[in-house]
């Protein structure tokens, strides 16, 4: 009886050892799959971070170029070396009398095309507003670049 019991115990221990080995193998496979998934997630995160950094660098470079152009152009407008011209339909001299007896330049007041130069201070202020608009456009472009870097499948991203 003792021998039969010892054999049964040895068989049971061998079966348990085989089960433990199978469970260890299964857990190792699960751990490897989890590690591979984590590595893929880390790689995807690093790629997105690199894309965001590249988009940020490009946006910063473009922004600095726009700001430099704006400063240079505003300085030129203020100095009078650059001018802003606008189309006018009717024109009267500032403080002057544009009555019936005054003569007008060719094309003025008769529906023809004419242009006038803006005062340098006014032109600089107008261009400042345009620069502010460009700044807002640049912010939207930067946000779109960030979204495309983080989620490339977003509509509008290529």
Backbone as a ProteinNet text record, in pm:
[ID]
protein_1_A
[PRIMARY]
XXXXXXXXXXXXXXXXXXXXXXXXXXXXXXXXXXXXXXXXXXXXXXXXXXXXXXXXXXXXXXXXXXXXXXXXXXXXXXXXXXXXXXXXXXXXXXXXXXXXXXXXXXXXXXXXXXXXXXXXXXXXXXXXXXXXXXXXXXXXXXXXXXXXXXXXXXXXXX
[TERTIARY]
81.3	0	88.7	193.4	284.5	351.7	388.5	451	355.1	232.5	131.1	108.2	97.8	78.5	197.2	318.8	438.4	441.5	398.3	393.3	288.8	174.7	67.8	112.7	180	231.5	335.8	424.4	527	462.8	360.5	289.7	219.3	158.5	89.2	190.1	303.6	406.6	461.9	477.5	526.1	422.9	294.8	188	184.6	199.8	201.8	324.2	435.1	556.4	538.5	473.2	447.1	349	244.1	148.8	218.1	303.3	376.5	467.1	531.3	616.7	534.6	415	327.3	278.6	239.5	195	308.9	427.8	544.5	568.8	557.1	575.6	467.2	341.6	231.5	253.2	295.3	319	435.7	537	649.7	603.4	515.5	462.6	379.4	298.1	217.2	308.4	411.7	505.9	577.5	618.7	685.6	591.8	466.3	367.7	344.9	335.9	317.5	438.8	557.6	679.3	685.3	650.8	648.3	547.9	428.7	328.1	376	440.6	493.9	603.1	688.8	794.7	736.3	631.5	566.1	504.1	442.8	383	490.5	602.4	712.4	767	782.6	831.1	734.5	604.1	503.6	507.1	523.6	531.8	656.4	768.2	892	881.6	818.4	799.8	710.1	601.4	512.7	585.9	667.1	742.7	842	905.7	998.5	924.9	808	729.4	683.3	642.7	602	721	837	957	994.5	984.6	1016.2	915.7	787.6	684.9	705.4	742.2	766.2	885.3	991	1109.4	1076.7	1002.7	965.9	875.1	779.7	687.8	761.9	853.8	932	1016.2	1078.9	1160.8	1074.6	958.3	868.3	816.7	783.7	734.1	841	964.4	1072.5	1096.8	1085.3	1102	989.5	864.7	752.5	771.6	813	831.5	941.9	1049.7	1158.1	1110.3	1038	982.6	888.5	802.8	708.7	781.6	882.8	958.9	1025.2	1088.8	1157.6	1058.9	947.1	849.7	786.3	754.9	697.2	796.3	923.5	1025.9	1034.9	1031.4	1037	913.7	797.9	675.6	685.2	732	743.6	844.6	953.3	1055.6	1013.8	914.6	868.8	942	1031.3	1101.3	1012.6	911.5	808.8	675.8	589.2	459.8	348.8	233.3	113.8	21.3	-16.5	-106.1	-242.3	-344	-481	-551.9	-645.4	-726.6	-832.1	-853.6	-955.5	-1049.4	-1172.6	-1269.8	-1288.9	-1304.4	-1318.5	-1214.3	-1157.8	-1049.9	-1066.1	-1044.2	-1043.7	-919.6	-857.2	-738.4	-778	-691.7	-719.8	-726.2	-834.4	-849.3	-879	-876.2	-900.1	-1047	-1079.4	-1216.4	-1221.8	-1296.9	-1309.5	-1439.5	-1467.5	-1593.9	-1595.8	-1699.6	-1723.7	-1613.8	-1550	-1449.8	-1313.3	-1292.7	-1157.6	-1140.8	-1017.9	-990.2	-942.9	-969.2	-927.5	-826.4	-750	-649.7	-720	-647.3	-706	-755.6	-877.4	-935	-998.6	-980.8	-1038.8	-1182.3	-1271.7	-1409.5	-1489.3	-1427	-1503.5	-1516	-1491.5	-1506.2	-1384.3	-1279.1	-1157.5	-1073.9	-979.1	-892.3	-787.1	-772.5	-670.9	-615.3	-495	-433.6	-388.1	-376.8	-326.9	-232.7	-128	-35.9	-91	-85.2	-125.5	-13.8	-51.7	44	128.7	261.8	347.3	302.1	257.8	213.8	88.4	-4.1	-126.1	-91.8	-4.1	35.6	100.8	182.9	248.2	144.5	44.9	-60.3	-142.6	-175.5	-252.8	-173	-45.4	37.2	52.7	51.4	56.5	-63.1	-181.1	-301.7	-285.9	-234.3	-211.8	-111	-9.8	87.8	24.7	-67.1	-138.5	-222.6	-286.9	-364.7	-274.4	-156.8	-63.3	-19.5	-2.2	36.4	-70.6	-198	-307.1	-310.4	-284.6	-278.8	-164.7	-50.8	63.2	29.1	-48.1	-87.4	-176.7	-268.3	-356	-274.2	-177.6	-91.9	-11.4	38.6	116.4	28.7	-93.7	-185.1	-216.2	-238.5	-265.9	-145.7	-25.4	95.9	108.4	74.4	79.3	-20.3	-143.2	-245.7	-202.8	-147.8	-103.4	13.7	99	211.8	164.8	67.3	19.2	-77.6	-160.3	-260.2	-260.2	-169.3	-151.5	-273.6	-364.1	-480.6	-594.3	-571.2	-672.8	-697.2	-824.3	-851.5	-776.1	-718.4	-641.6	-492.1	-452.8	-310.3	-260.9	-140.1	-86.4	44.7
-116.9	0	127.6	116.3	230	255.8	149.3	163.4	220.8	176.4	227.7	375.9	409.7	550.4	636.3	583.5	658.4	680.8	575.9	591.2	694.2	688.6	784.1	925.9	940.5	1071.8	1121.2	1031.7	1069.8	1107.3	1033.5	1065.7	1200.8	1223.7	1351.9	1467	1445.5	1548.8	1576	1471.8	1489.2	1566.2	1534.4	1604.5	1752	1776.1	1915.7	1989.9	1925.9	1988.2	2020.7	1928.2	1953.3	2069.8	2075.6	2187.2	2319.7	2316.1	2437.6	2485	2389	2424.4	2486.7	2430.6	2485.1	2625.3	2644.9	2776.7	2878.5	2836	2924.5	2964.7	2867.4	2895.6	2992.4	2968.9	3058.8	3200.7	3211.5	3342.7	3413.9	3338.9	3396.5	3451.6	3377.2	3424.8	3551.2	3554.5	3674.4	3792.3	3769.6	3876.3	3929.8	3838.3	3882.5	3963.6	3920.3	3995.1	4133.5	4139.1	4269.2	4358.5	4301.2	4378.8	4430.1	4346.3	4390	4502	4487.6	4593.6	4723.9	4714.1	4833.2	4898.2	4816.3	4870.8	4940.9	4881	4946.1	5079.1	5081.5	5206	5311.9	5271.3	5365.1	5418	5328.1	5371.8	5470	5440.1	5530.5	5665.3	5662.9	5787.9	5866.8	5798.8	5867.5	5925.8	5852.6	5905	6028.3	6021.6	6138.1	6255.7	6229.8	6338.2	6400	6315.6	6368.3	6452.2	6404.7	6480.1	6613.2	6613	6738.3	6833.6	6781.1	6866	6924.3	6842.8	6892.9	6998.5	6974.3	7072.7	7201.3	7188.1	7306.3	7385.4	7315.7	7385	7457	7390.2	7453.6	7573.1	7558.6	7668.4	7785.9	7755.8	7862.4	7936.4	7862.1	7924.8	8013.5	7961.7	8038.8	8162.5	8146.8	8259	8367.7	8327.3	8425	8497.5	8425	8488.1	8588.5	8552	8643.8	8768.9	8747.2	8861.2	8953.5	8896.7	8979.7	9057.3	8990.2	9059.5	9171.3	9143.2	9244.9	9365.2	9338	9449.4	9533.2	9465.7	9538.7	9620.9	9560.5	9631.1	9746.4	9725.3	9834.9	9950	9917.1	10022.1	10098.8	10026	10090.7	10177	10131.2	10211.6	10338.9	10323.7	10440.4	10540.5	10491.2	10579	10639	10581	10632.1	10571.9	10474.7	10411.5	10310	10260.9	10175.5	10249.7	10226.7	10294.7	10192.7	10227.7	10147.1	10230.3	10172.2	10241.6	10174.5	10256.3	10205.4	10263.9	10186.9	10237	10331	10442.9	10539.2	10568.1	10598.6	10632.6	10783.9	10845.7	10990.4	11041.3	11156.2	11206.1	11356.4	11400.8	11543.8	11572.5	11686.1	11722.8	11745.8	11702.4	11718.7	11866.5	11910.1	12049.2	12141.8	12093	12176.7	12175.5	12260	12268.1	12199.4	12091.7	12019.1	12057.8	12185.5	12234.6	12227.8	12287.5	12278.7	12347.1	12449.4	12522.8	12458.8	12355.5	12297.6	12192.4	12183	12081.8	11955.4	11841.6	11714.9	11647.1	11557.1	11483.3	11389.9	11349	11259.8	11133.4	11098.3	10977.2	10996.8	11109	11131.4	11179	11113.5	11158.4	11119.8	11066.7	11031.4	10880.6	10805.1	10660.4	10587.4	10659.2	10594.7	10539.5	10456.4	10399	10500.9	10517.4	10607.5	10544.8	10584.2	10532.5	10648.1	10621.4	10721.1	10650.2	10721.3	10667.9	10698.6	10599.9	10623.3	10695.5	10774.1	10839.2	10730.1	10750.6	10646.2	10594.7	10681.3	10637.7	10551.3	10590.9	10512.1	10377.3	10378.7	10254.5	10159.2	10212	10126.9	10064.2	10141.3	10087	9981.8	10007.6	9910.7	9781.3	9794.7	9675.8	9602.3	9675.4	9611.6	9521.7	9565	9482.9	9357.6	9374.2	9259.2	9163	9215.4	9130.5	9052.1	9116.1	9046.1	8933.2	8957.6	8853.1	8737.4	8767.3	8662.3	8581.3	8648.7	8579.3	8476.5	8514.1	8422.1	8306.4	8333.3	8227.7	8131.1	8185	8100.9	8009.9	8060.5	7978.3	7863	7888.9	7782.7	7677.7	7723	7628.4	7542.4	7602.1	7526.7	7422.6	7460.2	7365.8	7250.3	7279.6	7174.5	7081.8	7137.7	7054.4	6962.6	7014	6932.5	6818	6848.9	6745.1	6638.5	6679.5	6584	6500.4	6557.3	6481.2	6377.9	6415.7	6325.1	6220.7	6263.8	6174.3	6188.6	6119.9	6137.4	6100.8	6020.9	5979.7	6080.5	6195	6299.7	6353.6	6375.3	6432.6	6564	6580.1	6700.2	6683.5	6573.3	6547.3	6454.9	6481.2	6394	6334.1
0	0	0	81.8	90.6	-45.7	-115.2	-246.4	-349.6	-345.6	-439.1	-410.7	-283.9	-246.3	-289.3	-275.7	-314.8	-465.7	-542.5	-688.9	-729.7	-667	-698.4	-664	-551.5	-511.3	-610.8	-653.6	-750.8	-883.4	-925	-1050.1	-1038.2	-923.8	-900.9	-899.3	-835.6	-831.8	-971.6	-1051.8	-1189	-1271.7	-1253.1	-1326.8	-1286.1	-1156.2	-1109.1	-1162.7	-1166	-1219.3	-1366.8	-1439.8	-1582.2	-1599.1	-1514.1	-1518	-1484.3	-1382.5	-1343.7	-1457.4	-1523.7	-1636.7	-1749.8	-1776.7	-1881.1	-1842.6	-1717.2	-1670.8	-1677.7	-1644.2	-1653.3	-1798.7	-1886.6	-2029.3	-2079.6	-2035.4	-2075.3	-2021.3	-1897.3	-1836.9	-1905.4	-1944.5	-2016.2	-2151.2	-2220.4	-2348.8	-2329.8	-2223.9	-2195.4	-2162.6	-2084	-2048.5	-2171.4	-2260.9	-2383.4	-2471.2	-2482.1	-2561.7	-2501.7	-2368.2	-2302.1	-2324.1	-2314.8	-2337.3	-2480.8	-2577	-2717.2	-2738.2	-2677.2	-2687.7	-2625.6	-2511.2	-2444.7	-2529	-2588.5	-2674.6	-2797	-2855.9	-2969.9	-2927.5	-2810.1	-2761.1	-2735.9	-2680	-2655.1	-2787.4	-2885.3	-3017.1	-3082	-3073.5	-3130.9	-3059.9	-2928.6	-2851.9	-2892.8	-2905.9	-2945.4	-3086.2	-3177.5	-3312.7	-3310.6	-3232.4	-3222.8	-3159.8	-3057.1	-2992.9	-3091.4	-3172.8	-3273.2	-3376.6	-3418.6	-3516.4	-3458.1	-3331.5	-3265.9	-3256.3	-3220.2	-3210.1	-3346.2	-3451.3	-3586	-3629.9	-3602	-3637.3	-3558.4	-3431.6	-3348.4	-3400.7	-3438.1	-3491	-3621.2	-3709.2	-3837	-3813.3	-3721.9	-3692	-3629.6	-3539.5	-3475.1	-3577.9	-3668.5	-3772.7	-3862.6	-3901.9	-3988	-3914.4	-3786.9	-3706.5	-3695	-3668.3	-3655.7	-3787.9	-3898.4	-4029.7	-4055.1	-4021.1	-4037.8	-3951.5	-3826.8	-3736.8	-3786.9	-3837.1	-3890.8	-4013.2	-4102.6	-4220.4	-4177.8	-4079.4	-4031.6	-3972.2	-3889.2	-3830.3	-3938.9	-4034.3	-4141.5	-4224.9	-4257.9	-4341.1	-4265.3	-4137.1	-4057	-4042.1	-4024	-4014.9	-4146.5	-4257.3	-4388.2	-4412.3	-4366	-4380.1	-4296.4	-4172.3	-4085	-4139.7	-4199.4	-4254.7	-4388.8	-4450.5	-4579.7	-4698.5	-4674	-4786.5	-4857.7	-4790.2	-4851.4	-4839.1	-4934.6	-4931.7	-4953.4	-4899.2	-4922.2	-5008.7	-5120.5	-5212.1	-5209.7	-5216.2	-5218.8	-5339.5	-5390.6	-5501.8	-5444.6	-5511.8	-5468.1	-5584.5	-5547.8	-5649.6	-5657	-5541.7	-5535	-5437.4	-5465.3	-5382.1	-5364	-5239.9	-5211.6	-5128.2	-5151	-5074.9	-4930.2	-4838	-4696.4	-4662.9	-4602.1	-4561.1	-4677.4	-4797.8	-4915.3	-4952.7	-5046.6	-5093.2	-5228.3	-5236.4	-5361.5	-5428.5	-5429.7	-5484.7	-5635.4	-5692.3	-5835.7	-5915.2	-5859.4	-5934.9	-5934.2	-5848.6	-5841.6	-5949.4	-5995.2	-6096.6	-6026	-6085.8	-6024.8	-6115.5	-6054.1	-6130.3	-6227.2	-6329.4	-6428.4	-6360.8	-6386.9	-6331.7	-6196.4	-6130.5	-5999.2	-6015	-5945.3	-5942.8	-6065.8	-6167.1	-6286.4	-6302.2	-6193.5	-6198	-6249	-6290.5	-6339.8	-6225.1	-6256.3	-6154.5	-6113.3	-5982.5	-5928.6	-5801.6	-5765.9	-5644.3	-5557.9	-5428.8	-5334.1	-5237	-5194.1	-5094.8	-4956.3	-4868.1	-4729.2	-4656.3	-4558.3	-4470.3	-4404.3	-4391.1	-4334.9	-4197.5	-4108.9	-3975.6	-3986.4	-4073.4	-4093.2	-4156.4	-4255	-4320.7	-4221.4	-4131	-4031.5	-3938.7	-3895.2	-3808.3	-3881.3	-4007.4	-4085.2	-4100.6	-4130.3	-4146.8	-4014.1	-3902.4	-3770.8	-3748.2	-3790.9	-3779.8	-3866.1	-3986.7	-4075.1	-4012.1	-3944.9	-3877	-3763.8	-3689.7	-3583.4	-3641.6	-3754.9	-3821.1	-3861.7	-3914.3	-3954.4	-3833.1	-3719.3	-3596.4	-3558	-3569.8	-3539	-3638.2	-3765.1	-3866.9	-3834.4	-3792.5	-3756.4	-3637.8	-3541.1	-3427	-3471.4	-3562.8	-3612.6	-3688.3	-3768.8	-3841.5	-3744.3	-3636.7	-3537.9	-3469.2	-3436.8	-3373.9	-3468.6	-3597.1	-3695.3	-3709.2	-3708.9	-3719.2	-3597.7	-3480.1	-3358	-3366.7	-3407.3	-3418.5	-3519.2	-3632.2	-3734.1	-3684.8	-3600.4	-3546.8	-3445.7	-3363.2	-3259.9	-3317.2	-3412.2	-3469.4	-3620.8	-3688.9	-3833	-3917.5	-3865.6	-3943	-3938.1	-3874.2	-3867.3	-4008.9	-4045.4	-4178.6	-4198.4	-4314.4	-4345.8	-4321.8	-4257.7	-4235.5	-4344.3	-4391.7	-4496.2	-4453.4
[MASK]
++++++++++++++++++++++++++++++++++++++++++++++++++++++++++++++++++++++++++++++++++++++++++++++++++++++++++++++++++++++++++++++++++++++++++++++++++++++++++++++

